[in-house]
């Protein structure tokens, strides 16, 4: 294949990104709805013990997944002028790594079963090796589709896989009502996309052969893997420490607050990364366009996410019992503390797009280590004060890290810290003032919880928008947001109406 066959077709990059963001968001909405439906339906068909057996496998699979991709899909997406020989070499590395990890799972299966004292776990852990292999076989084909910005096709595959996985799980319960129904669904959700990626990308591997300069791509992937490895501990050690020293009750309160906050935020930034990383990678040699593309999208994320976080944080004592039930009221104070970290995470999380698209995986890994070390120190400092202490210390660490993150990103590349400060200040400041405003107005809100929560949400967005209008960059971002609204069709003339 010619080298340019791997690149997006000529056309408007801005239009491709806009269309990609819309279809990706729609696909993500369907996927989330499918996940919710899956929880409801399968919970009625299977027992808690079945879900428990699968949950016992989850930590092992999460750890193995850190090494599964080895960062090589991102290497394919971001490299300029990538050739067939390079993609082919990376394909065989993905396959080899997946095969090794599948063997590791099979070997570790008896140990995991012995740890839990549950023999059924052994067969399930070993079987998940098939899912690992399916992903390895489709990783480079997925990377090529993403590189070519074929977001519509990827969205269709994503939705079809989620729906098919649920359908297979439900159908399997009529054959064998056990945890194997859950496995059958997840395996379908791995195999079907791989088949679709092969059919859609039309690229086919050849026999592996050594390629000059391939070490650069492997080193790039190693940097991505290093970040994921470090980030794994930053994201999980707080749960381990709270569970170890404060028990399951405190851990349960912390876990629910953390996931209720983190899940909605991840549903905004994670899908967008599929669109923004390939788009920014194509612009990395055009500094002005690169900077403009990022600074158009980032304020829109803040506009959507931050007022919602501010509202939820200020109203946590009403929101948590209303959503989770009265028995979770103690989780509200933990949610309140984590909410302050949530006011910065929509700003900081997309920083990964910049590291990856600029080819700075080594810097990305080093920042991951800094984040892990500072987060663990925060966990240790807060641990004597329980789950709430951990949440407060973690939020403080997020504020302390933020300026250093953007200074570190700005040391090279087209985006400097002052660019981000100018674009983000209207919305970050507005969200903080919205939180304070709702906190003081809260006693005056109606007593009915639904009305109070709706009022708080509206106030959060209004206050944030009003503050943003006081800044030139805020007004510019709001104009950009208005352009994304669907245009109203022109009114029919009297003659046309007849």
C-alpha positions in Angstrom: 0.0 0.0 0.0 1.1 3.6 -0.6 2.1 5.5 2.5 -0.7 8.1 2.0 -3.3 5.3 2.0 -3.0 5.3 5.8 -3.8 9.1 6.1 -7.2 10.7 6.2 -8.7 11.8 2.9 -8.2 15.4 1.9 -10.9 17.7 3.1 -11.9 19.9 6.0 -10.3 18.7 9.2 -12.6 20.9 11.3 -15.6 19.3 9.7 -14.2 15.8 10.2 -13.6 16.6 13.9 -17.0 18.1 14.4 -18.8 15.2 12.7 -16.6 12.7 14.6 -17.4 14.3 17.9 -21.1 14.1 17.2 -21.2 10.5 16.0 -18.9 9.4 18.8 -21.1 11.1 21.4 -24.2 9.4 20.0 -22.4 6.0 20.0 -21.3 6.6 23.5 -24.9 7.4 24.6 -26.2 4.2 23.1 -23.3 2.2 24.7 -24.0 3.7 28.1 -27.7 3.0 27.7 -26.9 -0.6 26.7 -24.7 -1.0 29.8 -27.5 0.3 32.1 -29.9 -2.1 30.4 -27.4 -4.9 30.8 -27.2 -4.3 34.5 -31.0 -4.3 34.9 -31.7 -7.3 32.7 -28.8 -9.6 33.6 -29.3 -8.8 37.3 -32.7 -10.4 37.0 -31.4 -13.4 35.1 -28.3 -14.2 37.1 -27.4 -14.5 40.8 -25.2 -12.1 42.8 -22.7 -15.1 43.1 -22.4 -15.2 39.3 -21.5 -11.5 39.2 -19.2 -12.0 42.1 -17.2 -14.7 40.3 -16.7 -12.4 37.3 -15.8 -9.5 39.7 -13.0 -11.6 41.2 -11.4 -11.7 37.8 -11.6 -8.0 37.2 -8.4 -6.8 39.1 -6.3 -9.4 37.3 -7.7 -8.4 33.9 -7.3 -4.7 34.6 -3.6 -5.2 35.4 -3.0 -7.4 32.3 -4.8 -4.8 30.2 -2.0 -2.3 31.1 0.4 -4.2 28.9 -2.1 -5.5 26.3 -1.8 -2.7 23.7 1.8 -1.7 24.6 0.9 1.8 23.3 1.4 0.7 19.7 -2.1 1.8 18.5 -1.3 5.3 19.6 2.1 5.0 17.8 0.3 4.1 14.6 -2.2 7.0 15.0 0.3 9.8 15.6 3.3 9.0 13.4 3.6 11.0 10.2 3.9 9.0 7.0 3.7 5.6 8.5 4.4 2.7 6.1 2.9 -0.8 5.6 6.1 -2.4 6.9 5.9 -0.5 10.1 2.2 -1.2 10.7 2.9 -4.9 9.9 5.7 -5.1 12.4 3.6 -3.5 15.1 0.7 -5.9 14.3 2.9 -8.9 15.0 4.2 -7.3 18.2 0.6 -6.8 19.3 -0.2 -10.4 18.5 2.9 -11.8 20.3 2.3 -9.7 23.4 -1.4 -10.8 23.5 -0.4 -14.4 23.2 2.1 -14.1 26.0 -0.5 -12.3 28.2 -3.0 -15.0 27.4 -0.5 -17.7 28.6 0.2 -15.6 31.7 -3.5 -15.6 32.5 -3.8 -19.3 32.0 -0.8 -19.8 34.3 -2.1 -17.4 37.0 -5.6 -18.8 37.0 -5.0 -21.5 39.7 -3.3 -18.9 41.9 -6.2 -16.5 41.6 -8.6 -19.2 42.4 -6.6 -20.3 45.4 -6.4 -16.7 46.6 -10.2 -16.3 46.6 -10.8 -19.9 47.6 -13.2 -20.2 44.7 -12.3 -22.9 42.1 -14.7 -21.6 39.5 -12.5 -18.5 39.0 -9.7 -20.6 37.5 -11.5 -21.6 34.3 -12.9 -18.1 33.9 -9.5 -16.3 34.3 -7.9 -18.7 31.7 -10.8 -18.2 29.3 -10.4 -14.5 29.3 -7.2 -15.1 27.4 -9.4 -15.5 24.3 -10.6 -11.9 24.8 -6.9 -10.7 25.1 -6.0 -12.5 21.8 -9.1 -11.0 20.0 -8.0 -7.5 20.9 -4.4 -8.1 19.9 -5.5 -9.3 16.4 -7.6 -6.2 15.8 -5.5 -3.5 17.5 -3.7 -2.2 14.4 -6.7 -2.3 12.2 -8.6 -0.2 14.8 -5.6 2.2 14.8 -5.7 2.6 11.1 -9.4 3.3 11.1 -8.9 5.9 13.8 -6.0 7.4 11.9 -8.1 7.8 8.8 -10.8 9.5 11.0 -13.5 7.0 10.0 -15.5 7.9 13.1 -18.9 7.0 11.6 -17.8 3.5 10.9 -16.2 3.1 14.3 -19.3 4.4 16.0 -21.4 1.8 14.2 -19.0 -1.0 15.1 -19.0 0.2 18.7 -22.8 0.2 19.0 -23.2 -3.1 17.2 -20.6 -4.8 19.5 -22.3 -3.5 22.7 -25.8 -4.6 21.5 -24.5 -8.0 20.3 -22.6 -8.6 23.6 -25.8 -8.0 25.6 -27.9 -10.1 23.2 -25.4 -13.0 23.5 -25.3 -12.8 27.3 -29.1 -12.9 27.5 -29.4 -15.7 25.0 -26.7 -17.7 26.8 -28.8 -17.6 30.0 -31.3 -19.8 28.2 -28.6 -22.4 27.7 -26.7 -22.1 30.9 -27.8 -19.6 33.6 -24.4 -19.0 35.1 -21.4 -16.6 35.0 -20.5 -18.0 31.6 -23.3 -16.0 30.1 -21.4 -12.8 31.2 -18.2 -14.2 29.7 -20.0 -15.0 26.4 -21.2 -11.4 26.1 -17.7 -9.9 26.8 -16.1 -12.3 24.4 -18.6 -11.3 21.7 -17.8 -7.7 22.5 -14.2 -8.4 21.7 -14.4 -10.8 18.7 -17.1 -8.9 16.7 -15.2 -5.6 16.6 -12.0 -7.3 15.5 -13.8 -8.9 12.6 -15.4 -5.6 11.7 -12.1 -3.7 11.9 -10.5 -6.2 9.5 -13.4 -5.9 7.1 -13.5 -2.1 7.3 -9.8 -1.2 7.2 -9.0 -3.6 4.2 -5.4 -3.7 5.4 -3.9 -7.2 5.6 -0.7 -8.2 7.5 2.2 -10.0 5.7 4.9 -12.1 7.2 6.9 -10.3 9.9 10.3 -8.8 8.9 12.6 -6.4 10.6 12.1 -2.7 9.7 14.6 0.1 10.1 13.6 2.8 12.6 11.0 0.6 14.2 12.6 1.2 17.7 11.3 4.7 17.7 7.7 3.5 17.5 8.3 0.8 20.1 9.9 3.4 22.5 6.9 5.6 21.9 4.5 2.7 22.9 6.7 1.9 25.9 6.2 5.5 27.2 2.4 5.2 26.9 2.5 1.8 28.7 4.7 3.4 31.4 2.1 6.1 32.0 -0.7 3.6 32.1 1.2 1.5 34.6 1.9 4.5 36.9 -1.6 5.7 36.5 -3.0 2.3 37.6 -1.5 2.8 41.0 -2.7 6.4 41.3 -6.2 5.3 40.5 -6.4 2.2 42.7 -4.1 2.6 45.7 -6.6 4.8 47.5 -9.1 2.0 47.5 -6.6 -0.5 48.7 -5.4 1.7 51.6 -8.9 2.6 52.8 -10.1 -1.0 52.5 -7.0 -2.2 54.4 -7.0 0.3 57.3 -10.7 1.4 57.6 -12.7 -1.5 56.3 -15.4 -2.2 53.8 -17.9 0.4 55.1 -15.6 3.4 54.6 -14.4 1.9 51.3 -17.9 1.5 50.1 -18.7 5.2 50.9 -15.6 6.4 49.1 -16.1 4.1 46.1 -19.7 5.2 45.5 -18.7 8.9 45.7 -15.7 8.5 43.5 -17.6 6.6 40.8 -20.6 8.9 40.8 -18.3 11.8 40.1 -15.7 10.1 37.8 -18.1 8.2 35.5 -19.9 11.2 34.0 -16.6 13.1 33.6 -15.0 10.1 31.8 -18.0 9.8 29.5 -17.1 13.3 28.2 -13.3 13.2 27.8 -12.6 9.5 27.0 -14.8 9.3 23.8 -13.4 12.7 22.6 -9.9 11.4 22.8 -10.7 9.0 19.9 -11.4 12.1 17.8 -8.9 14.6 19.1 -5.7 12.5 19.2 -5.7 11.7 15.4 -6.8 15.2 14.5 -4.1 16.9 16.6 -1.5 14.4 15.3 -2.2 15.5 11.7 -1.6 19.1 12.8 1.5 18.8 14.9 3.7 20.3 12.2 1.3 23.3 11.9 1.6 25.0 15.3 -1.0 27.7 14.8 -3.7 25.3 13.5 -2.8 22.8 16.3 -3.1 25.4 19.0 -6.3 26.7 17.5 -7.9 23.2 17.3 -7.2 22.4 20.9 -8.2 25.8 22.2 -11.5 25.6 20.4 -12.4 22.2 21.9 -11.1 22.5 25.5 -13.3 25.5 26.6 -16.3 23.6 25.2 -15.5 20.6 27.4 -15.2 23.0 30.4 -18.5 24.7 29.5 -20.3 21.3 29.5 -18.6 19.7 32.4 -17.6 22.2 35.1 -21.0 23.8 35.9 -22.4 20.2 36.4 -19.5 19.4 38.7 -20.0 22.7 40.6 -23.8 22.0 41.0 -23.3 18.4 42.1 -20.6 19.4 44.6 -22.6 22.2 46.2 -25.7 20.1 46.4 -24.0 16.8 47.4 -26.0 16.6 50.7 -29.2 16.5 48.7 -27.9 14.8 45.6 -26.3 11.7 47.1 -29.3 10.5 49.3 -31.7 11.3 46.3 -29.7 9.3 43.8 -28.2 6.5 45.9 -30.6 6.3 48.9 -30.6 7.5 52.4 -28.2 4.8 53.5 -25.4 6.6 51.5 -25.8 10.0 53.2 -22.4 9.7 54.8 -20.9 9.6 51.3 -22.0 13.2 50.6 -19.1 14.8 52.5 -16.6 12.6 50.6 -18.3 13.6 47.3 -18.0 17.2 48.3 -14.2 16.9 48.8 -13.7 14.9 45.6 -15.9 17.5 43.8 -13.1 20.1 44.1 -10.7 17.7 42.3 -13.5 17.3 39.7 -13.4 21.0 39.1 -9.9 20.6 37.6 -10.0 17.2 36.0 -11.9 18.2 32.9 -9.1 20.7 32.3 -6.2 18.3 33.1 -7.4 15.0 31.7 -7.2 16.0 28.0 -3.5 16.9 28.6 -2.9 13.3 27.5 -4.0 14.3 24.0 -1.2 16.8 23.8 1.5 14.4 25.0 0.4 11.6 22.6 -0.3 13.8 19.5 3.1 15.5 19.9 4.9 12.2 20.2 6.1 13.0 23.7 5.3 9.6 25.3 8.5 9.8 27.5 7.2 13.1 29.0 3.8 11.5 29.4 5.3 8.6 31.4 7.4 10.9 33.5 4.3 13.0 34.3 2.4 9.8 35.2 5.1 9.0 37.7 4.9 12.5 39.2 1.1 12.1 39.5 1.4 8.7 41.1 4.0 9.8 43.7 2.1 12.9 44.7 -1.2 11.1 44.8 0.2 8.3 47.0 1.7 10.9 49.3 -1.7 12.6 49.5 -3.4 9.3 50.2 -0.9 8.6 53.1 -1.4 12.0 54.6 -5.1 11.8 54.5 -5.4 8.1 55.6 -5.3 8.7 59.4 -8.5 10.8 58.9 -10.5 8.1 57.1 -12.0 8.1 53.6 -12.9 11.8 53.9 -9.3 12.6 54.8 -8.1 10.8 51.7 -10.6 12.6 49.5 -9.6 16.0 50.9 -5.8 15.3 50.5 -6.4 14.1 46.9 -8.3 17.2 46.0 -5.5 19.4 47.4 -2.9 17.5 45.4 -4.9 18.1 42.2 -4.7 21.8 42.8 -1.0 21.7 43.6 -0.2 19.6 40.5 -2.2 21.6 37.9 0.1 24.6 37.3 3.2 22.3 37.1 1.3 20.1 34.5 0.7 23.0 32.1 4.2 24.4 32.6 5.6 21.0 31.8 3.5 20.6 28.7 4.4 24.1 27.6 8.2 23.5 27.8 7.9 22.3 24.1 5.3 22.2 21.5 2.8 24.8 20.2 0.7 25.1 23.3 2.0 27.2 26.2 0.7 27.5 29.7 -0.5 31.1 29.1 -2.6 29.9 26.2 -4.4 27.4 28.4 -4.7 30.0 31.3 -6.4 32.5 29.0 -8.8 29.9 27.6 -9.7 28.1 30.8 -9.9 30.9 33.4 -13.4 32.1 32.5 -14.9 28.6 33.0 -12.8 27.4 35.9 -13.3 30.6 37.8 -17.0 30.7 36.8 -17.5 27.1 38.1 -15.8 27.9 41.4 -18.0 31.0 41.9 -21.1 28.9 40.9 -20.3 26.4 43.6 -19.9 29.1 46.2 -23.1 30.9 45.0 -25.2 27.7 45.1 -23.8 26.8 48.5 -25.1 30.1 50.0 -28.4 30.1 48.0 -29.1 26.4 48.9 -31.2 27.1 52.1 -33.5 29.3 49.9 -34.2 26.6 47.3 -37.5 24.7 47.4 -37.8 21.8 49.8 -38.8 19.3 47.1 -35.6 17.5 46.1 -36.3 17.3 42.4 -37.1 21.0 42.1 -34.1 22.0 44.3 -31.7 19.9 42.2 -33.1 21.3 39.0 -32.8 24.8 40.3 -29.2 24.3 41.4 -28.2 22.9 38.0 -29.7 25.8 36.1 -28.1 28.3 38.5 -24.7 26.6 38.1 -24.8 27.0 34.3 -26.2 30.6 34.5 -23.5 31.8 36.9 -20.7 30.1 35.0 -21.9 31.6 31.7 -22.3 35.1 33.2 -18.7 35.0 34.6 -17.4 33.7 31.2 -19.0 36.6 29.4 -16.8 39.0 31.4 -13.8 37.6 29.6 -13.0 38.0 25.9 -11.8 34.4 25.6 -15.1 33.3 27.4 -17.2 35.2 24.9 -15.3 33.7 22.0 -15.8 30.2 23.4 -19.5 30.8 23.9 -19.8 32.0 20.3 -18.1 28.8 19.2 -20.6 26.8 21.3 -23.6 28.6 19.7 -22.3 27.7 16.2 -22.6 24.0 17.1 -26.3 24.3 17.8 -28.5 23.1 15.0 -29.6 25.9 12.7 -33.3 26.7 12.7 -34.9 26.1 9.3 -36.0 29.4 7.6 -39.6 30.3 8.0 -41.8 29.5 5.1 -43.0 32.5 3.0 -46.8 33.0 2.6 -46.5 31.7 -1.0 -44.6 28.6 0.2 -47.1 28.0 3.0 -50.0 27.8 0.5 
